[in-house]
């Protein structure tokens, strides 16, 4: 299992923190999660799923997906104006 950046939220709290797989894996081991379950959680996170386990909600941070606001900028030709081409 390779390290990855994660967003973590403790159930019942609003705050989210950025952490990594190795830190979360150690926490989950301390909370009694076996190796097979860790592999499943890792696979689900890599697939882009939101995972909730042992009072933690986890999601993989996708650094390749940058959203400036929510909408991407569109490049329009200088000759294009609203309603006229």
N, C-alpha and C positions, 0 to 999 in steps of 0.2 A: 504494500500500500504506500502510495506516494503522498506527500504532504499537500494540502490544498487550503486555501483561505476560506473561512466559513463565517457566516453571520449566526450568532447564537442569541437566543432569548430564553430567559428563565420563566417558566409558566407563572402567570399571575403578576408579572412585572411588565412595564411598558418599554424599558430600556433594552436596546440591542447592542451587542458588542461584536467586534471583529476578532476572530481568533483563528487557530489553525487546527487541522485534523489531528496532529500529534497530541496537542493539549486536550482536545475533546476526547480522544481515544483513551488517554490516561484517566480522565475524569469518569468516563463510562466504565472502564475496568474497575475503578474504585467503587462504583455503584453496582457491581455484580454482573455486568454484561459479558457474556462469553465470546470467544474468538469468532465463532460462526455468525453470531449476531452482529459483531463489529464489521465483518466482511459484507453482510447484507446492508447495513447502514451506509457503509462506504460506497457500495455500488449504487444505492438509491440516490445518495448525494451527487455522485458523478453523473447520474442520469438527469440531474436537474430537479429532483423531487424535494419537497419540503418534508423533513423527517422530525417526528416528535417521539422522544423516548426519555425515560427517566427524568421527567420534569424539565427537559430541554427541547426547544424547537430549533432545528438546524437547517441551514440552506447554504449551498455552495455559492461563493461570490464569483461571478463571471466577469473577470477583468477585461475580456475582449468585447463585452457588450457595454458600450458607453452610450448612455442616453442623456443628451443635453436637454433638460426638461423631459418631455415625453415624446416630442415630435422632432424628427431629424430635419436639419436644414435642407432646403431644396435650392439648387442653383438654377435660376431662370435666366434666359438670354436677356441682355440689356434692352433689346427691342420689345420685350414682352411687358405689357402693362395690364392692369386690371381691366378685363373686358375687351381688350384690343390686342391683336397679334400683329 
